[in-house]
Amino acid sequence: MTMTVKHTKTSILPSGGGVALLDPSDALILLLDHQSGLFQTVKDISVADLRRNVEMIARLATLLDIPVITTASEPNGTNGPLMPEIEQYAPHAVYVPRKGEVNAWDNNDFVSTVAATGRKTLIMAGVWTSVCVMFPALDARAAGYDVYAVIDASGDPSEMASRTSLARFVQGDVIPTTTNALLSELHRTWARPEAAELGVLYGLVAPNYAAVAESYARAQQAARQSN
């Protein structure tokens, strides 16, 4: 299974802004083992928050035309099927089945599908963070990819597992990030045609921001009516 994606150079501002940030044209999102059975074991983040954050990433990928690859470990077994929101909000996502491998990077089809995109910046999230994200993240880093782990779009069976995973990510040169940082880093400017749609996504990662936006819109409406 292969995936071909057009690759373009990043645009760095004259000020130098953006040189240290994610380049959407080189980014590839890997959503690993977000499965219903595994969700029941997650204790370091609420499952509702986890699912909402994964939904935001799927929506963001579609909005900004970023390729997505998904995979699942034993989806017909106790780990359960993938959450449907990924396919719903990122219909362009490519699913790569595995043959029982715990580590997605042990599967040749998965690695080949990643390589076929030509993209070298991998954004990973999954359940469990300490296994489903950790193992392929470290292997991809060793293979020369830049790797980001989205911590709050991933989940672990305990806070201890999550903290230990974070430490191992840093030791392994994998960059930890969050859904809010990912959204803002890829967004970069409000002076773009997708601004209103991006604003909606902020309401997913920060529900209080949605309340701010709603109150502002209502105040603007009231001001117009009073003129």
N, CA, C and O of each residue as an XYZ file, in Angstrom:
908
protein
N       0.844     -1.183      0.000
C       0.000      0.000      0.000
C       0.884      1.239      0.000
O       1.799      1.350      0.817
N       0.622      2.157     -0.897
C       1.430      3.369     -0.983
C       0.559      4.592     -0.961
O      -0.642      4.515     -1.221
N       1.147      5.700     -0.659
C       0.450      6.980     -0.623
C       1.381      8.007     -1.229
O       2.520      8.146     -0.782
N       0.923      8.726     -2.231
C       1.744      9.735     -2.883
C       1.209     11.117     -2.524
O       0.022     11.394     -2.695
N       2.083     11.976     -2.032
C       1.692     13.308     -1.596
C       2.621     14.329     -2.222
O       3.837     14.136     -2.244
N       2.061     15.408     -2.727
C       2.872     16.491     -3.265
C       3.613     17.170     -2.132
O       3.010     17.514     -1.115
N       4.895     17.366     -2.290
C       5.729     17.961     -1.247
C       6.253     19.310     -1.732
O       6.852     19.398     -2.804
N       6.029     20.352     -0.949
C       6.499     21.690     -1.304
C       7.383     22.231     -0.201
O       7.309     21.790      0.947
N       8.221     23.193     -0.560
C       9.129     23.781      0.426
C       8.376     24.690      1.380
O       7.378     25.311      1.015
N       8.868     24.756      2.597
C       8.278     25.654      3.573
C       8.568     27.110      3.213
O       9.555     27.416      2.544
N       7.687     27.997      3.671
C       7.868     29.427      3.451
C       8.265     30.079      4.765
O       7.451     30.171      5.684
N       9.482     30.524      4.858
C       9.981     31.193      6.053
C       9.844     32.696      5.871
O      10.191     33.231      4.818
N       9.347     33.367      6.879
C       9.171     34.809      6.798
C      10.522     35.519      6.753
O      11.519     34.984      7.239
N      10.562     36.738      6.163
C      11.822     37.488      6.130
C      12.426     37.698      7.519
O      13.644     37.794      7.670
N      11.555     37.767      8.532
C      12.031     37.952      9.898
C      12.739     36.713     10.438
O      13.414     36.774     11.467
N      12.582     35.591      9.740
C      13.105     34.328     10.247
C      12.057     33.535     10.992
O      12.314     32.411     11.424
N      10.859     34.118     11.149
C       9.775     33.436     11.831
C       9.387     32.145     11.124
O       9.216     32.116      9.905
N       9.252     31.088     11.897
C       8.835     29.812     11.341
C       9.955     28.822     11.140
O       9.694     27.639     10.923
N      11.198     29.269     11.207
C      12.305     28.367     10.922
C      12.377     27.210     11.920
O      12.862     26.131     11.579
N      11.898     27.424     13.153
C      11.966     26.377     14.173
C      10.630     25.679     14.382
O      10.500     24.827     15.261
N       9.631     26.044     13.567
C       8.297     25.499     13.767
C       7.954     24.439     12.729
O       8.664     24.263     11.739
N       6.865     23.745     12.971
C       6.383     22.727     12.047
C       6.078     23.325     10.682
O       5.526     24.420     10.579
N       6.440     22.600      9.647
C       6.152     22.995      8.270
C       5.006     22.114      7.775
O       5.202     20.913      7.594
N       3.808     22.680      7.548
C       2.679     21.867      7.108
C       2.953     21.079      5.832
O       2.405     19.993      5.647
N       3.797     21.614      4.950
C       4.061     20.938      3.677
C       4.967     19.720      3.842
O       5.122     18.927      2.914
N       5.571     19.573      5.038
C       6.443     18.426      5.292
C       5.872     17.523      6.375
O       6.511     16.550      6.776
N       4.660     17.846      6.854
C       4.083     17.130      7.991
C       3.240     15.938      7.541
O       2.553     15.982      6.521
N       3.317     14.891      8.324
C       2.514     13.687      8.135
C       1.986     13.282      9.504
O       2.751     13.168     10.462
N       0.673     13.065      9.597
C       0.047     12.716     10.869
C      -0.176     11.209     10.937
O      -0.752     10.614     10.026
N       0.286     10.602     12.024
C       0.123      9.171     12.260
C      -0.744      8.980     13.504
O      -0.340      9.344     14.609
N      -1.928      8.414     13.324
C      -2.848      8.158     14.428
C      -2.866      6.654     14.687
O      -3.330      5.869     13.861
N      -2.348      6.274     15.855
C      -1.978      4.891     16.121
C      -2.832      4.263     17.223
O      -2.758      4.666     18.383
N      -3.626      3.293     16.855
C      -4.302      2.425     17.831
C      -5.279      3.170     18.740
O      -5.382      2.849     19.924
N      -5.997      4.158     18.207
C      -7.064      4.811     18.975
C      -8.289      3.894     18.941
O      -9.239      4.134     18.195
N      -8.250      2.841     19.761
C      -9.220      1.765     19.692
C     -10.115      1.722     20.934
O      -9.686      2.038     22.044
N     -11.370      1.321     20.713
C     -12.379      1.390     21.773
C     -12.015      0.563     22.994
O     -12.275      0.987     24.120
N     -11.420     -0.605     22.798
C     -11.025     -1.421     23.940
C      -9.907     -0.783     24.743
O      -9.936     -0.783     25.974
N      -8.925     -0.243     24.044
C      -7.804      0.408     24.725
C      -8.248      1.670     25.458
O      -7.686      2.003     26.502
N      -9.246      2.378     24.932
C      -9.741      3.576     25.606
C     -10.164      3.273     27.041
O     -10.029      4.119     27.925
N     -10.673      2.069     27.266
C     -11.182      1.714     28.594
C     -10.066      1.581     29.630
O     -10.331      1.524     30.831
N      -8.823      1.532     29.164
C      -7.688      1.417     30.084
C      -7.022      2.755     30.370
O      -6.143      2.833     31.228
N      -7.426      3.807     29.668
C      -6.749      5.105     29.778
C      -7.131      5.792     31.093
O      -8.314      5.942     31.396
N      -6.138      6.203     31.861
C      -6.379      6.829     33.163
C      -5.696      8.184     33.322
O      -5.968      8.885     34.296
N      -4.811      8.581     32.392
C      -4.073      9.832     32.574
C      -4.765     11.015     31.921
O      -4.312     12.148     32.085
N      -5.848     10.791     31.185
C      -6.639     11.850     30.565
C      -8.047     11.295     30.418
O      -8.224     10.092     30.225
N      -9.043     12.157     30.509
C     -10.407     11.667     30.330
C     -10.588     11.209     28.885
O     -10.047     11.821     27.965
N     -11.342     10.141     28.689
C     -11.549      9.615     27.344
C     -12.283     10.637     26.482
O     -12.033     10.720     25.279
N     -13.181     11.411     27.075
C     -13.895     12.439     26.318
C     -12.915     13.481     25.774
O     -13.016     13.879     24.613
N     -11.969     13.925     26.607
C     -10.968     14.894     26.155
C     -10.066     14.280     25.090
O      -9.746     14.924     24.091
N      -9.661     13.041     25.308
C      -8.797     12.358     24.353
C      -9.455     12.264     22.981
O      -8.837     12.590     21.967
N     -10.693     11.824     22.952
C     -11.400     11.671     21.675
C     -11.606     13.025     20.997
O     -11.469     13.139     19.779
N     -11.933     14.048     21.785
C     -12.142     15.380     21.212
C     -10.847     15.911     20.617
O     -10.871     16.555     19.568
N      -9.728     15.655     21.262
C      -8.439     16.123     20.744
C      -8.059     15.393     19.455
O      -7.525     16.001     18.527
N      -8.335     14.090     19.400
C      -8.063     13.343     18.168
C      -8.972     13.837     17.043
O      -8.543     13.963     15.896
N     -10.219     14.111     17.381
C     -11.140     14.670     16.378
C     -10.598     15.990     15.821
O     -10.661     16.236     14.617
N     -10.064     16.836     16.711
C      -9.528     18.113     16.245
C      -8.388     17.895     15.263
O      -8.305     18.581     14.244
N      -7.507     16.940     15.564
C      -6.379     16.674     14.671
C      -6.887     16.191     13.320
O      -6.367     16.601     12.283
N      -7.890     15.331     13.319
C      -8.460     14.840     12.061
C      -9.055     15.991     11.255
O      -8.850     16.078     10.044
N      -9.789     16.867     11.924
C     -10.380     18.028     11.242
C      -9.287     18.951     10.694
O      -9.383     19.449      9.572
N      -8.255     19.167     11.499
C      -7.160     20.041     11.100
C      -6.443     19.485      9.874
O      -6.106     20.228      8.953
N      -6.218     18.192      9.870
C      -5.540     17.559      8.742
C      -6.328     17.749      7.447
O      -5.748     18.011      6.393
N      -7.636     17.618      7.532
C      -8.485     17.808      6.350
C      -8.477     19.267      5.910
O      -8.370     19.564      4.720
N      -8.590     20.165      6.869
C      -8.643     21.591      6.553
C      -7.361     22.082      5.897
O      -7.407     22.888      4.968
N      -6.218     21.603      6.374
C      -4.918     22.067      5.869
C      -4.290     21.097      4.874
O      -3.140     21.276      4.472
N      -5.036     20.078      4.477
C      -4.578     19.120      3.463
C      -3.282     18.434      3.877
O      -2.331     18.346      3.101
N      -3.263     17.950      5.117
C      -2.123     17.198      5.642
C      -2.473     15.712      5.606
O      -3.526     15.326      6.115
N      -1.627     14.874      5.025
C      -1.945     13.444      4.944
C      -1.974     12.781      6.321
O      -1.275     13.191      7.247
N      -2.794     11.757      6.422
C      -2.966     11.016      7.668
C      -2.835      9.522      7.370
O      -3.383      9.028      6.385
N      -2.111      8.818      8.220
C      -2.039      7.368      8.165
C      -2.520      6.831      9.500
O      -2.093      7.299     10.555
N      -3.407      5.852      9.455
C      -3.895      5.221     10.678
C      -3.550      3.736     10.657
O      -3.285      3.155      9.604
N      -3.561      3.143     11.835
C      -3.354      1.708     11.954
C      -3.940      1.263     13.281
O      -4.186      2.077     14.171
N      -4.162     -0.045     13.403
C      -4.726     -0.581     14.639
C      -4.100     -1.936     14.941
O      -3.806     -2.722     14.041
N      -3.904     -2.188     16.235
C      -3.386     -3.484     16.658
C      -4.557     -4.398     16.996
O      -5.363     -4.068     17.865
N      -4.660     -5.507     16.343
C      -5.697     -6.503     16.603
C      -7.104     -5.878     16.718
O      -7.749     -6.020     17.757
N      -7.589     -5.188     15.664
C      -8.894     -4.520     15.743
C     -10.068     -5.479     15.891
O     -11.156     -5.065     16.292
N      -9.864     -6.750     15.575
C     -10.939     -7.730     15.732
C     -10.887     -8.439     17.079
O     -11.700     -9.319     17.361
N      -9.928     -8.050     17.904
C      -9.779     -8.653     19.226
C     -10.219     -7.711     20.327
O     -11.039     -6.819     20.112
N      -9.662     -7.920     21.511
C     -10.088     -7.152     22.684
C      -9.721     -5.675     22.600
O     -10.347     -4.855     23.271
N      -8.728     -5.315     21.796
C      -8.349     -3.903     21.679
C      -9.431     -3.084     20.992
O      -9.502     -1.869     21.179
N     -10.271     -3.738     20.198
C     -11.428     -3.076     19.607
C     -11.124     -2.290     18.347
O      -9.965     -2.141     17.961
N     -12.182     -1.781     17.701
C     -12.043     -1.031     16.451
C     -11.545      0.390     16.688
O     -11.611      0.909     17.803
N     -11.050      1.001     15.632
C     -10.644      2.406     15.699
C     -11.848      3.312     15.936
O     -12.953      3.018     15.480
N     -11.630      4.410     16.647
C     -12.706      5.378     16.842
C     -13.173      5.904     15.487
O     -12.342      6.239     14.643
N     -14.484      5.982     15.262
C     -15.009      6.353     13.941
C     -14.777      7.806     13.553
O     -14.859      8.151     12.374
N     -14.487      8.666     14.533
C     -14.311     10.080     14.231
C     -13.149     10.335     13.271
O     -13.167     11.306     12.514
N     -12.146      9.469     13.302
C     -10.993      9.684     12.414
C     -11.433      9.584     10.959
O     -11.139     10.466     10.152
N     -12.129      8.520     10.634
C     -12.607      8.351      9.252
C     -13.650      9.405      8.895
O     -13.718      9.865      7.755
N     -14.456      9.781      9.878
C     -15.511     10.770      9.632
C     -14.930     12.138      9.279
O     -15.400     12.790      8.346
N     -13.912     12.573     10.021
C     -13.392     13.924      9.848
C     -12.111     13.991      9.022
O     -11.693     15.075      8.615
N     -11.491     12.856      8.776
C     -10.328     12.799      7.885
C     -10.540     11.653      6.894
O      -9.835     10.645      6.944
N     -11.506     11.811      5.999
C     -11.815     10.715      5.067
C     -10.666     10.374      4.124
O     -10.668      9.321      3.487
N      -9.682     11.273      4.038
C      -8.528     10.997      3.177
C      -7.487     10.116      3.874
O      -6.495      9.732      3.254
N      -7.698      9.793      5.150
C      -6.730      8.993      5.892
C      -6.560      7.613      5.258
O      -7.526      7.002      4.803
N      -5.338      7.145      5.237
C      -5.009      5.810      4.710
C      -4.826      4.854      5.888
O      -4.023      5.107      6.786
N      -5.572      3.764      5.874
C      -5.456      2.759      6.932
C      -4.491      1.662      6.499
O      -4.613      1.116      5.402
N      -3.542      1.345      7.357
C      -2.578      0.279      7.088
C      -2.796     -0.838      8.106
O      -2.526     -0.639      9.290
N      -3.270     -1.993      7.686
C      -3.446     -3.109      8.623
C      -2.101     -3.695      9.038
O      -1.129     -3.641      8.285
N      -2.059     -4.249     10.231
C      -0.853     -4.904     10.707
C      -1.099     -6.400     10.856
O      -2.237     -6.866     10.801
N      -0.037     -7.126     11.040
C      -0.119     -8.585     11.140
C       0.178     -9.047     12.561
O       0.809    -10.083     12.772
N      -0.283     -8.266     13.527
C      -0.092     -8.623     14.925
C       1.027     -7.880     15.613
O       1.207     -8.022     16.822
N       1.795     -7.079     14.863
C       2.915     -6.350     15.468
C       2.405     -5.321     16.488
O       1.468     -4.575     16.203
N       3.007     -5.283     17.644
C       2.688     -4.261     18.646
C       3.219     -2.907     18.190
O       2.535     -1.890     18.304
N       4.423     -2.907     17.682
C       5.083     -1.698     17.188
C       4.764     -1.532     15.707
O       5.152     -2.369     14.891
N       4.059     -0.458     15.354
C       3.694     -0.241     13.950
C       4.924     -0.198     13.052
O       4.849     -0.560     11.878
N       6.058      0.244     13.598
C       7.277      0.360     12.779
C       7.887     -1.008     12.471
O       8.802     -1.109     11.653
N       7.394     -2.044     13.112
C       7.826     -3.406     12.778
C       7.120     -3.929     11.524
O       7.485     -4.976     10.990
N       6.107     -3.191     11.062
C       5.333     -3.617      9.901
C       5.864     -2.930      8.642
O       5.838     -1.703      8.547
N       6.338     -3.704      7.690
C       6.949     -3.138      6.485
C       5.977     -2.289      5.679
O       6.366     -1.263      5.121
N       4.706     -2.709      5.612
C       3.716     -1.932      4.855
C       3.528     -0.550      5.464
O       3.392      0.440      4.745
N       3.521     -0.485      6.786
C       3.350      0.796      7.467
C       4.532      1.715      7.174
O       4.347      2.875      6.804
N       5.737      1.197      7.340
C       6.941      2.002      7.096
C       7.005      2.446      5.637
O       7.386      3.582      5.356
N       6.641      1.576      4.716
C       6.663      1.920      3.291
C       5.638      3.001      2.969
O       5.899      3.883      2.151
N       4.477      2.935      3.609
C       3.437      3.940      3.378
C       3.889      5.302      3.882
O       3.637      6.325      3.245
N       4.559      5.310      5.030
C       5.118      6.566      5.553
C       6.163      7.114      4.585
O       6.126      8.294      4.237
N       7.081      6.277      4.152
C       8.169      6.718      3.272
C       7.636      7.226      1.940
O       8.194      8.164      1.370
N       6.560      6.619      1.435
C       6.033      6.983      0.120
C       5.487      8.408      0.073
O       5.373      8.985     -1.009
N       5.149      8.985      1.225
C       4.659     10.362      1.231
C       5.777     11.360      0.943
O       5.509     12.479      0.506
N       7.024     10.967      1.181
C       8.148     11.874      0.996
C       8.281     12.890      2.111
O       9.143     13.767      2.054
N       7.440     12.783      3.120
C       7.462     13.746      4.225
C       8.325     13.219      5.359
O       8.344     12.021      5.642
N       9.038     14.135      6.003
C      10.023     13.735      7.007
C       9.686     14.216      8.422
O      10.438     13.956      9.361
N       8.561     14.914      8.573
C       8.135     15.376      9.891
C       6.891     14.606     10.286
O       5.822     14.795      9.706
N       7.032     13.739     11.272
C       5.945     12.869     11.685
C       5.305     13.385     12.968
O       5.993     13.644     13.956
N       3.999     13.530     12.942
C       3.223     13.944     14.111
C       2.429     12.729     14.564
O       1.518     12.285     13.865
N       2.771     12.187     15.735
C       2.184     10.927     16.196
C       1.303     11.126     17.418
O       1.583     11.953     18.285
N       0.233     10.345     17.461
C      -0.598     10.250     18.657
C      -1.180      8.849     18.686
O      -1.349      8.219     17.642
N      -1.487      8.360     19.883
C      -2.039      7.017     19.953
C      -2.287      6.551     21.366
O      -2.022      7.263     22.334
N      -2.801      5.343     21.464
C      -3.067      4.688     22.743
C      -2.449      3.284     22.671
O      -2.810      2.504     21.790
N      -1.537      2.956     23.570
C      -1.004      3.679     24.685
C       0.178      4.551     24.269
O       0.915      4.212     23.343
N       0.350      5.675     24.961
C       1.484      6.551     24.695
C       2.811      5.820     24.884
O       3.741      5.979     24.093
N       2.882      5.016     25.946
C       4.130      4.353     26.329
C       4.493      3.185     25.419
O       5.594      2.645     25.519
N       3.591      2.795     24.543
C       3.839      1.653     23.662
C       3.544      2.021     22.209
O       4.449      2.078     21.376
N       2.267      2.270     21.916
C       1.826      2.474     20.534
C       2.420      3.720     19.899
O       2.614      3.770     18.685
N       2.710      4.726     20.717
C       3.383      5.926     20.216
C       4.893      5.814     20.426
O       5.676      6.103     19.521
N       5.289      5.396     21.612
C       6.699      5.381     21.970
C       7.555      4.551     21.011
O       8.581      5.023     20.522
N       7.132      3.321     20.746
C       7.983      2.423     19.966
C       8.199      2.932     18.540
O       9.350      3.036     18.114
N       7.137      3.254     17.777
C       7.390      3.773     16.424
C       8.043      5.145     16.428
O       8.780      5.475     15.498
N       7.791      5.951     17.454
C       8.419      7.273     17.517
C       9.936      7.136     17.625
O      10.673      7.818     16.912
N      10.400      6.266     18.504
C      11.840      6.078     18.666
C      12.463      5.458     17.418
O      13.559      5.845     17.010
N      11.763      4.489     16.807
C      12.285      3.868     15.590
C      12.315      4.853     14.425
O      13.267      4.866     13.644
N      11.273      5.678     14.309
C      11.245      6.674     13.229
C      12.340      7.706     13.424
O      12.959      8.161     12.461
N      12.575      8.071     14.676
C      13.654      9.031     14.952
C      15.000      8.429     14.537
O      15.840      9.111     13.951
N      15.193      7.141     14.850
C      16.441      6.468     14.482
C      16.587      6.358     12.967
O      17.699      6.266     12.447
N      15.449      6.369     12.262
C      15.466      6.284     10.797
C      15.642      7.637     10.131
O      15.657      7.728      8.904
N      15.777      8.702     10.940
C      16.066     10.017     10.382
C      14.894     10.965     10.273
O      15.031     12.050      9.709
N      13.736     10.580     10.804
C      12.576     11.465     10.777
C      12.591     12.419     11.967
O      13.125     12.090     13.027
N      12.006     13.596     11.789
C      11.698     14.466     12.919
C      10.346     14.013     13.452
O       9.398     13.854     12.683
N      10.249     13.803     14.761
C       9.052     13.201     15.333
C       8.495     14.056     16.464
O       9.213     14.460     17.379
N       7.196     14.319     16.375
C       6.461     15.017     17.418
C       5.437     14.054     18.007
O       4.762     13.343     17.263
N       5.311     14.021     19.325
C       4.320     13.189     20.008
C       3.280     14.098     20.649
O       3.610     14.913     21.511
N       2.033     13.961     20.233
C       0.954     14.798     20.768
C       0.417     14.123     22.028
O      -0.352     13.164     21.961
N       0.836     14.641     23.159
C       0.611     13.956     24.431
C      -0.860     13.889     24.801
O      -1.316     12.848     25.273
N      -1.624     14.968     24.603
C      -3.025     14.941     25.027
C      -3.979     14.430     23.941
O      -5.198     14.534     24.079
N      -3.414     13.877     22.859
C      -4.209     13.101     21.904
C      -3.799     11.639     22.007
O      -4.076     10.828     21.124
N      -3.133     11.331     23.108
C      -2.665      9.987     23.419
C      -3.078      9.680     24.858
O      -3.467     10.580     25.601
N      -2.992      8.413     25.246
C      -3.391      8.064     26.604
C      -2.638      6.847     27.107
O      -2.203      5.999     26.328
N      -2.491      6.775     28.442
C      -1.767      5.688     29.088
C      -2.575      5.158     30.278
O      -3.502      5.819     30.746
N      -2.222      3.967     30.764
C      -2.974      3.389     31.880
C      -2.767      4.083     33.223
O      -3.524      3.831     34.161
N      -1.765      4.948     33.337
C      -1.523      5.626     34.614
C      -0.751      6.910     34.383
O      -0.140      7.113     33.333
N      -0.794      7.780     35.398
C       0.006      9.003     35.366
C       1.491      8.667     35.354
O       2.278      9.345     34.694
N       1.875      7.625     36.079
C       3.276      7.217     36.112
C       3.745      6.814     34.717
O       4.834      7.202     34.293
N       2.935      6.042     34.008
C       3.288      5.633     32.641
C       3.429      6.856     31.737
O       4.332      6.918     30.902
N       2.540      7.819     31.906
C       2.579      9.021     31.087
C       3.825      9.851     31.368
O       4.482     10.321     30.440
N       4.152     10.032     32.647
C       5.330     10.822     33.006
C       6.613     10.139     32.530
O       7.536     10.790     32.040
N       6.650      8.820     32.684
C       7.826      8.080     32.235
C       7.967      8.156     30.722
O       9.078      8.274     30.206
N       6.854      8.090     30.013
C       6.876      8.197     28.552
C       7.427      9.553     28.119
O       8.236      9.641     27.196
N       6.980     10.599     28.794
C       7.435     11.939     28.456
C       8.947     12.055     28.622
O       9.626     12.640     27.778
N       9.469     11.500     29.707
C      10.914     11.542     29.941
C      11.661     10.765     28.863
O      12.706     11.206     28.385
N      11.130      9.620     28.486
C      11.809      8.810     27.474
C      11.737      9.478     26.094
O      12.677      9.374     25.305
N      10.628     10.159     25.806
C      10.546     10.910     24.559
C      11.683     11.931     24.475
O      12.391     12.015     23.471
N      11.838     12.693     25.539
C      12.863     13.739     25.544
C      14.253     13.128     25.421
O      15.097     13.652     24.693
N      14.499     12.035     26.119
C      15.799     11.366     26.024
C      16.048     10.829     24.615
O      17.189     10.775     24.158
N      14.977     10.432     23.932
C      15.097      9.872     22.594
C      14.983     10.895     21.485
O      14.910     10.532     20.311
N      14.966     12.188     21.844
C      14.922     13.271     20.858
C      13.601     13.302     20.094
O      13.550     13.737     18.943
N      12.536     12.840     20.742
C      11.187     12.991     20.217
C      10.573     14.214     20.893
O      10.676     14.358     22.111
N       9.942     15.092     20.128
C       9.451     16.367     20.651
C       8.022     16.215     21.158
O       7.122     15.916     20.373
N       7.792     16.417     22.470
C       6.422     16.365     22.982
C       5.681     17.651     22.660
O       6.265     18.735     22.687
N       4.401     17.533     22.357
C       3.581     18.709     22.084
C       2.149     18.411     22.521
O       1.860     17.325     23.024
N       1.257     19.380     22.327
C      -0.152     19.229     22.693
C      -1.015     19.597     21.493
O      -0.527     20.167     20.517
N      -2.290     19.270     21.573
C      -3.175     19.590     20.456
C      -3.289     21.099     20.246
O      -3.345     21.567     19.109
N      -3.323     21.850     21.331
C      -3.434     23.301     21.202
C      -2.191     23.887     20.538
O      -2.298     24.756     19.673
N      -1.010     23.413     20.943
C       0.235     23.889     20.335
C       0.306     23.470     18.870
O       0.732     24.248     18.017
N      -0.117     22.233     18.581
C      -0.099     21.750     17.199
C      -0.992     22.609     16.314
O      -0.588     23.018     15.226
N      -2.195     22.878     16.779
C      -3.124     23.713     16.023
C      -2.534     25.098     15.770
O      -2.560     25.586     14.640
N      -2.011     25.725     16.800
C      -1.468     27.077     16.660
C      -0.226     27.106     15.774
O      -0.026     28.043     15.002
N       0.609     26.065     15.893
C       1.861     26.022     15.133
C       1.605     25.855     13.635
O       2.313     26.431     12.809
N       0.595     25.068     13.296
C       0.256     24.881     11.890
C      -0.604     26.023     11.366
O      -0.593     26.316     10.171
N      -1.337     26.655     12.244
C      -2.214     27.787     11.887
C      -1.388     29.011     11.467
O      -1.537     29.530     10.361
N      -0.529     29.451     12.363
C       0.449     30.514     12.129
C      -0.117     31.930     11.994
O       0.457     32.853     12.570
N      -1.200     32.142     11.271
C      -1.703     33.504     11.067
C      -3.214     33.473     10.861
O      -3.760     32.536     10.280
N      -3.883     34.531     11.358
C      -5.321     34.657     11.124
C      -5.603     35.226      9.737
O      -6.744     35.215      9.276
N      -4.559     35.722      9.074
C      -4.735     36.308      7.732
C      -4.690     35.200      6.685
O      -3.787     35.154      5.849
N      -5.680     34.308      6.744
C      -5.742     33.197      5.808
C      -7.222     32.840      5.591
O      -8.045     33.096      6.470
N      -7.565     32.270      4.467
C      -8.980     32.032      4.163
C      -9.662     31.048      5.098
O     -10.886     31.065      5.220
N      -8.881     30.175      5.773
C      -9.487     29.175      6.657
C      -9.659     29.688      8.092
O      -9.959     28.905      8.993
N      -9.472     30.998      8.310
C      -9.425     31.530      9.675
C     -10.660     31.163     10.498
O     -10.531     30.725     11.641
N     -11.847     31.335      9.931
C     -13.069     31.059     10.685
C     -13.157     29.579     11.057
O     -13.555     29.247     12.173
N     -12.795     28.700     10.147
C     -12.832     27.260     10.420
C     -11.783     26.867     11.458
O     -12.023     25.990     12.288
N     -10.627     27.513     11.408
C      -9.609     27.261     12.420
C     -10.082     27.711     13.798
O      -9.792     27.067     14.807
N     -10.816     28.824     13.829
C     -11.365     29.308     15.088
C     -12.276     28.283     15.746
O     -12.280     28.147     16.969
N     -13.038     27.573     14.949
C     -13.905     26.516     15.473
C     -13.080     25.413     16.124
O     -13.478     24.864     17.152
N     -11.942     25.089     15.537
C     -11.094     24.038     16.082
C     -10.529     24.423     17.453
O     -10.341     23.559     18.309
N     -10.261     25.708     17.662
C      -9.786     26.144     18.978
C     -10.837     25.852     20.051
O     -10.503     25.595     21.208
N     -12.099     25.894     19.654
C     -13.169     25.576     20.588
C     -13.163     24.116     21.003
O     -13.680     23.769     22.065
N     -12.577     23.251     20.167
C     -12.467     21.833     20.524
C     -11.343     21.604     21.530
O     -11.522     20.879     22.509
N     -10.191     22.217     21.293
C      -9.052     21.976     22.201
C      -9.140     22.822     23.466
O      -8.538     22.481     24.484
N      -9.886     23.919     23.407
C     -10.044     24.787     24.578
C     -11.501     25.249     24.623
O     -11.816     26.331     24.128
N     -12.393     24.444     25.210
C     -13.817     24.789     25.219
C     -14.105     26.187     25.752
O     -15.061     26.824     25.311
N     -13.307     26.672     26.683
C     -13.528     28.028     27.193
C     -13.298     29.074     26.106
O     -13.894     30.151     26.138
N     -12.419     28.751     25.130
C     -12.205     29.680     24.022
C     -13.469     29.791     23.184
O     -13.773     30.860     22.656
N     -14.200     28.700     23.060
C     -15.468     28.743     22.324
C     -16.431     29.701     23.007
O     -17.165     30.426     22.335
N     -16.437     29.711     24.338
C     -17.306     30.625     25.080
C     -16.891     32.075     24.851
O     -17.739     32.958     24.722
N     -15.576     32.314     24.802
C     -15.074     33.663     24.521
C     -15.548     34.120     23.134
O     -16.022     35.244     22.971
N     -15.414     33.241     22.150
C     -15.813     33.578     20.787
C     -17.306     33.848     20.705
O     -17.737     34.762     20.002
N     -18.098     33.057     21.421
C     -19.552     33.247     21.402
C     -19.946     34.566     22.040
O     -20.813     35.268     21.520
N     -19.323     34.915     23.161
C     -19.658     36.173     23.826
C     -19.226     37.358     22.984
O     -19.920     38.374     22.933
N     -18.078     37.235     22.319
C     -17.618     38.319     21.441
C     -18.587     38.511     20.275
O     -18.944     39.641     19.941
N     -19.011     37.408     19.659
C     -19.948     37.500     18.532
C     -21.261     38.131     18.972
O     -21.855     38.922     18.239
N     -21.715     37.773     20.184
C     -22.966     38.355     20.676
C     -22.796     39.837     20.954
O     -23.711     40.614     20.683
N     -21.657     40.252     21.485
C     -21.421     41.674     21.745
C     -21.368     42.461     20.428
O     -21.889     43.573     20.340
N     -20.736     41.874     19.411
C     -20.692     42.537     18.116
C     -22.078     42.688     17.517
O     -22.401     43.719     16.927
N     -22.895     41.656     17.673
C     -24.266     41.702     17.164
C     -25.069     42.796     17.854
O     -25.814     43.542     17.218
N     -24.898     42.873     19.183
C     -25.617     43.890     19.943
C     -25.176     45.290     19.549
O     -25.999     46.202     19.472
N     -23.872     45.470     19.295
C     -23.363     46.778     18.885
C     -23.946     47.192     17.551
O     -24.292     48.358     17.360
N     -24.060     46.247     16.621
C     -24.626     46.573     15.304
C     -26.110     46.950     15.415
O     -26.585     47.853     14.728
N     -26.823     46.246     16.286
C     -28.252     46.503     16.433
C     -28.520     47.849     17.076
O     -29.567     48.454     16.846
N     -27.567     48.329     17.893
C     -27.775     49.612     18.580
C     -27.455     50.805     17.692
O     -27.810     51.932     18.038
N     -26.794     50.592     16.556
C     -26.435     51.684     15.640
C     -27.585     51.982     14.670
O     -27.466     52.870     13.826
